[in-house]
Each structure stands twice: as structure tokens, then as C-alpha cells.
């Protein structure tokens, strides 16, 4: 008993040790898998970071915005000098003949005294010419409006007619298809009937052949019997009368069978000819069926071509006309001409006499009797009440953005005045630059100090303004890059698409463009951290 108890205790101890070993192994296995999972997550994290780094390196980052309507500002800026307002320039409209000059350099002049007089006929000519130009532009705008209305009406009419032609083409195609299908069905039915008649004729021919062979077989049997009877008669000389009767019967039978054979042969030949006729009819029906099938296919192809042509005609008729800003441009010219005309009419009311606005001394006379006025100062006179002057020189390419009478802003150190007006523009002898003289007011400015002129002229209104950084040039053609989205295996991505445009106007910051691919809500790439081409995948700057 004691021995058995000891043995059982030893067994229990061994079981306990085995259980402890199993628990240890299980714990080590769990730790192993946890380490493996942690390693996998670390690898995934590394690859994720690597993919993001690769994308940031390879995929360009871009900035995009929608085009906006507006005007292009052409700003001319130039450094110059403020001068004492001891001189005042007298400027009138150019191109008018001077009839008489009443002053000379160094002469003192009182306020309201006549400086020079214009030729009234020349002044009238200028007024008449301006009136004609204004009338011409007004008539041109009226024509443009009417032409546009007619073009719109014509486009609507063409669109309506194209749609009617399209519907008529569809209707004709439907009728043509119906007739072709009906003809094809008739040809198929004719072929089927010909096949039935041919099969019926073939059955009749087989029956006639069977009957002919049966009669021939019967005739042959009678002939064989007659021959046998003849042989028997030769051997047996008895019963002469009976033999004659038998021979007569056989002869009659033979004659009847030969006639039956001939009749069956005629019937067979007739049916054979009918089979040949029916075969020819079947062949003809088969050829007709093939022709109708080819005709249907040809009609279908022709109908598809006609339908496609009608669809394209509808599309072409629906295209909008080219953009034309002639009316807006004419409106700008009309406004300028109206201003000039008002000035000329004022001169006419003054009988062409140009008087001194204040008392002073004539410092320069730029007009001569018998010569026409220019766009520069006609007479320069000193006037302490006239304030200050600003003079500067700028590139001649800015001439189109500057005119006598335009407003300008003068900016100095900590001061600015916008109560300024351009009084003269003088082009240099080599034509490379122009001298700008500006009458200014401003107590804060002192003679001799440096300042900056800023003159701004706005263009007409445009539908699409974009930063100049968004416009590219290639092979003398301008284009922008539109930002579009596209679904790919990697999800939705941004794609750059090239769109050709026309540059209508531009300055250093913005460009006015037009193009068929532009719309008010499209997104145009304005900047990128590297070169972007058509079809490139890009990403928006965060």
C-alpha cells in the first residue's frame, strides 16, 4: 500500500511538472507572435512613410484657382524730380492750324489776355472730322448689333433646320429599313416556296421513276415468259391452235406493256424537266435573297452615314460664334472722341482764342503762325499760383498708356498726392524715351526732391483674368494647365491638362485670356514647385 502510494505521488509530481512546461511553452509562443505582429506594423509604417516621401519628391505640388472677370490695369511708374511751379503749360488739342501768335518769350501777360488764336476753318474741320468719326463708330456699333442679332437668328435657324433634317433622316431610315426588311422577307419566302416545289417535284420524279422501273420489270418478265414459251413451242409440236392463242395473248400483253413503258417514260421525262425548272427557280430565288440581303446591309450603312452626318450638322449648328469685343473697343474710342469734341466746341465758343489763365511772364512759345498744334505744350508761362511740377523720363513703350490730361499720383518719402495731371509728353529724338511733365498740388513737397510718378489706365472688362504665372508659351502658342480630377486604381487623383488660350491683354501680374476650354468654375494651375506637363499627376499644396 505504502509503495503504491509513493508511486502515485511520483506520478502526480511528474504531471505537475509537465503542466508547468506546457504553460511556459504557450507563453513563449504568444510572445513570439506579438513580436512578429509588432515587426509587421513597423515595416508597414516604414513603407507608408517611404511612399509619402516618394510622393512628395516625385509628384509636383501645385496651386490652382478659378479665373475671374475684370480689367487689366496698366501702371506706369517712373522716378523724377519735383520742380518749382513757376511755369504753366498751355495745352490744347493737336492738329489745329494756328492763325496768329500774340505773345513772345519774356513778355508779361495779364489774366484773360489772348496768347494765340486758332484758325476757325481748321477748328471746324477738326470738329467735323471728329463728328464723322463718332458717327462712323456709332454706325459700326449699330451694324455690329444688327449683325450679331442676325447671326444669332441664323444660328438658331440653322440649328432648327439641322434638327429637322436629322429627324427627317431618322424617319427616312426607318421607312427604308422597313421596305428593305419587307423585300428581304419576300425573297426569303420565295426561296422557301421554291425549295418546297423542288422537293415536291423530286418526290414526284422518284415516284415516276419507281413506276417506270416497275413497268419495265413487268415487260422484261413478259418477254422472258414469251421466250420460254417460244422455246417450249419448238420442242413440242402438239396443240397448234392453243399455241397460237397463247402467242397472241403474249404479243398483246407485250404491246400493252411497251405502251405503258413509253407512257411512264414520258411522264418521267416531263417530271424531270419540271425538277430542272424548279431547281432553276430555287437558284434564282437564292440569288434574289442574297441581293436583298446585300441591299439591306448597304441601306443600313448608308442610313448610318446619313444619321452621323445629320448629328454632326446639329452639333455644328449649335456651336457659338467667336467672341468679338469690337463694340467694347469702339465704346472706349467713342468716349475719347466725345471728350475731344467737347473741348473743340469750347474752343469754338471762344472764337478759337487761347487766353492766359493767370497773369505771368511768357517763358516759352512752342507754336508758330501757319503751323498746326501738337500734343505738347503750346505756350509755357510762369505762374506762382500754379503750384509745383513733376518731370520724369520713361520708356517710349509706355506711350500708349499715357495721354495729356490723364491723372497721376506722385509719391515721396512719407507723402503722396493724387491731385495731379499730365500736361505734356515729349518724345526723345531717337524715339527711345518720353519726357513726362505733370502739374501737381501738395504743400508737403519741396522743389528739387525726388519722387515717383504712378499713372494707371484700365482696359475694357474681360471674362477671364489669370495670373501671368499661369500662362505658358510653346511654339508661339499660349496655353494654361487646367486642374482636373480622374479616378485611377490609386483613387481620385489630380491631373494637369493643357488648354490653348489667346492672350487678349496683360500686365506684369495678370493676363486676360480666352479659350473654348475655359469656364468661370474651372481650376487653372497658377504655381508649382517643379515643371508640370500635359497629363502629369499633381497634388494640391496643403
Secondary structure, DSSP 8 states (H G I E B T S, - for coil): -HHHHHHHHHHHHHHHHHHHHHHHHHHHHHHHHHHHHHHHHHHHHHHHHHHHHHHHHHSEEEEEE--EEEEEEEEEEEEEEEE-S--EEE---SS-BEEEE---TT-EE-TT-EEEEE-HHHHHHHHHHHHHHHHHHHHHHHHHHHHHHHHHHHHHHHHHHHHHHHHHHHHHHHHHHHHHHHHHHHHHHHHHHHHHHHHHHHHHHHHHHHHHHHHHHHHHHHHHHHHHHHHHHHH----HHHHHHHHHHHHHHHHHHHHHHHHHHHHHHHHHHHHHHHHHHHHHHHHHHHHHHHHHHHHHHHHHHHHHHHHHHHHHHTS------HHHHHHHHHHHHHHHHHHHHHHHHTTTEEE-SS-EEEEEE---TTSB--SS-SEEE--GGG-EEEEEEEEGGGGGG--TT-EEEEEETTEEEEEEEEEEEEE-TTSSEEEEEEEE--TT--TT-EEEEEEEEEEEEEEEEEEGGG-EEETTEEEEEEEEEEEETTEEEEEEEEEEEEEEEE-SSEEEEE-TT--TT--EEEEESS---TT-EEEE--
